[in-house]
């Protein structure tokens, strides 16, 4: 579905982390942020900007 919408599958992540695993949660979030930074701005943002203009 994401491919159909023009969104890279890497922009969606799921992970199970217990509430007792704060450090693991922080690691998961930081890893995901690194992935998103490498991907750059969302392609939907560009499309939305063109639609509004």
Phi, psi and omega in degrees: 000320180297316178302318179301324180275355180084024181247131179296139181296339179290347180279357177238131180220141172235148180201143177260121178225128179290154178295344178273000184246060184301317181295321178295321178298314179299317179298316180299314180296314180297320177297318180293321177299318178299318178298314181295322177297320179293324180288332181084191183300151179296138176296336178290329179297316179297315180297318180296318180297319179292324180293321183287323186290000000 
